[in-house]
Amino acid sequence: MGLFDRLRGVLGTAAEADATRDADPEDLFGMSTGYVTMAADLDYDSAGEAALCFSGVDSTDFKDTVEEVQDILDVGKVETGTDASLYEDSKGYEWVVLEDDDVEDLVTSIHFAADTFIERGYGSRLLAALFAFERPDRADRYVYWIYSFRRGAYYPFAPEPDHERDSRTEFKLQSVLDGELDLEDDKEYWYPLWPDRPDRFPWE
């Protein structure tokens, strides 16, 4: 089974079958306080980027939905200054990528995008939302809070070179944010979304 199939399994159909609660876009707003705790208690600053990962559908209606998402975010840019772009990675996944130094704006924009997919009947295509943070101890590394739409929960991800994970950091993030974010208890579903390089984002 390839990486693409495993990702579909863990963040897709398998996760949906094993889901312990329904995903709710309102859960994303937990990051509105979570980023404050990340900075105050752990000295992690936002990297100024977040992204929504989804699997596409070869239909005109779905393409129209993606265009609607882009239009909504373009209109929102006038008020928030959040830059939004669409990207398809080498594995065939599609991303809405957002850039803004204001985390509140990132959270709101991610929510708008996810809600639009759901209202248009494509909530099942949503896989994950990612919020990137800069490590205070290693300027060339990022950590992420990933929200799995199929599991309805957040989990931490701290990638290292050679597809290794910094489990100690992930457990520390879990312990500090437990109770503030709806966290995934089953670590089998702490699935990695590997960047091509540790100093890059998974959507690049």
C-alpha positions in Angstrom: 0.0 0.0 0.0 1.4 3.4 -1.0 1.6 6.6 0.9 -1.4 8.0 -0.9 -3.5 5.0 -0.1 -2.4 5.0 3.5 -3.3 8.6 3.9 -6.7 8.0 2.4 -7.1 5.2 4.9 -6.1 7.0 8.0 -7.6 10.4 7.3 -10.3 9.1 5.0 -12.6 6.0 4.9 -11.0 4.1 7.8 -11.0 7.1 10.1 -14.6 7.7 9.2 -15.6 4.2 10.0 -13.8 4.3 13.3 -14.8 7.9 14.2 -15.6 8.5 17.8 -17.5 11.7 17.2 -18.8 13.7 14.3 -16.4 16.3 12.9 -17.6 19.9 13.5 -16.0 22.9 11.8 -16.7 24.8 15.0 -13.9 22.7 16.6 -11.4 24.7 14.5 -12.1 27.8 16.7 -10.3 26.0 19.5 -7.1 27.2 17.9 -8.2 30.8 18.7 -7.1 30.2 22.3 -4.8 27.3 21.5 -2.2 29.6 19.8 -2.2 31.9 22.8 -1.3 28.9 25.1 1.3 27.8 22.6 3.0 31.2 22.8 2.6 31.8 26.5 3.3 28.4 27.9 5.6 26.8 25.3 7.1 29.8 23.4 5.9 28.6 20.0 4.9 31.4 17.7 2.6 30.9 14.7 4.5 30.5 11.4 1.8 32.6 9.8 0.5 29.8 7.6 -2.4 27.3 7.7 -3.9 25.0 5.2 -7.0 23.0 4.4 -6.4 19.6 2.7 -9.1 17.9 0.7 -9.5 15.3 -2.0 -10.9 16.5 -5.3 -13.8 15.2 -7.4 -13.8 15.3 -11.2 -17.0 17.2 -11.6 -18.1 20.6 -12.7 -20.0 21.2 -9.5 -17.0 20.5 -7.3 -14.8 22.8 -9.4 -17.5 25.4 -8.9 -17.3 24.8 -5.2 -13.6 25.3 -5.1 -13.9 28.5 -7.1 -16.6 29.7 -4.6 -14.2 29.0 -1.8 -11.5 31.0 -3.5 -13.9 33.9 -4.2 -15.0 34.0 -0.5 -11.4 34.1 0.7 -10.6 36.8 -1.9 -13.4 38.9 -0.6 -12.3 38.3 3.0 -8.8 39.4 2.2 -10.1 43.0 1.9 -11.0 42.9 5.6 -8.4 40.5 7.0 -5.4 40.8 4.7 -5.3 37.0 4.6 -3.6 35.7 1.3 -5.2 32.5 0.0 -4.1 30.2 -2.8 -4.9 26.8 -4.2 -2.4 24.1 -4.6 -2.3 20.5 -5.8 0.6 18.4 -4.4 2.5 15.6 -6.0 0.3 13.0 -4.4 -2.9 14.4 -5.9 -4.3 16.2 -2.8 -5.6 19.7 -3.1 -4.9 22.5 -0.6 -6.3 25.8 0.3 -3.2 27.6 1.7 -3.5 30.7 3.8 -0.9 33.2 4.9 -1.5 35.8 7.7 0.4 36.9 10.8 -2.9 37.1 12.7 -3.9 33.6 13.8 -7.5 34.6 14.4 -7.7 35.5 10.7 -6.2 32.1 9.8 -8.7 30.3 11.9 -11.7 32.3 10.6 -10.6 31.7 7.0 -10.1 28.0 7.4 -13.5 27.8 9.0 -15.1 29.7 6.1 -13.5 27.4 3.5 -14.5 24.2 5.4 -18.0 25.4 5.9 -18.4 26.2 2.2 -17.4 22.7 1.3 -19.9 21.3 3.8 -22.8 23.5 2.7 -22.2 22.5 -0.9 -22.4 18.8 0.0 -18.6 18.0 -0.1 -17.8 17.7 3.6 -16.8 14.1 3.0 -13.9 15.4 0.8 -12.3 17.3 3.7 -9.3 15.5 5.2 -7.4 17.9 7.5 -6.7 21.4 8.6 -3.2 22.3 9.6 -1.8 25.2 11.7 2.0 25.7 11.6 4.1 26.9 14.4 7.8 27.8 14.7 9.9 25.9 17.1 11.6 28.1 19.7 14.6 25.8 20.0 15.1 25.0 16.2 14.4 27.9 13.8 14.5 25.6 10.8 11.8 23.3 12.0 8.0 23.5 12.3 5.4 21.7 14.4 1.8 21.4 13.5 -1.6 21.1 15.0 -3.6 18.9 12.6 -7.4 18.7 12.7 -8.8 15.5 11.2 -12.3 16.0 9.8 -13.0 12.3 9.8 -12.0 11.9 13.5 -13.3 15.3 14.7 -10.2 15.9 16.7 -6.8 17.6 16.8 -3.4 16.0 17.2 0.2 17.3 17.2 2.8 16.6 14.5 6.5 17.4 14.9 8.4 16.1 11.8 12.1 15.5 11.7 14.5 14.6 8.8 14.3 11.2 7.2 10.6 10.8 8.1 11.2 10.6 11.8 9.0 12.2 14.4 9.9 14.1 17.6 7.6 12.1 19.8 8.8 13.9 23.0 7.6 17.3 21.6 4.3 15.8 20.4 3.5 14.4 23.8 4.5 17.7 25.4 2.1 19.6 23.1 -0.6 17.1 23.9 -0.2 17.5 27.6 -0.3 21.3 27.5 -3.2 21.7 25.1 -5.3 18.8 26.5 -8.6 20.2 27.6 -8.2 23.3 25.4 -8.4 21.5 22.1 -10.5 18.4 21.3 -7.6 16.0 21.1 -7.4 12.6 19.4 -6.9 10.0 22.1 -5.9 7.1 19.8 -2.3 7.8 18.7 -2.9 5.4 15.8 -4.6 8.3 14.2 -1.8 10.8 14.8 -1.0 10.4 11.1 2.0 12.3 9.7 1.7 14.7 6.7 5.3 14.8 5.7 6.8 17.8 4.1 9.3 17.2 1.3 11.9 18.8 3.6 11.7 19.5 7.4 12.1 23.2 6.8 9.2 23.3 4.4 5.4 22.9 4.8 3.5 19.7 3.7 1.6 21.7 1.1 4.7 23.0 -0.6 
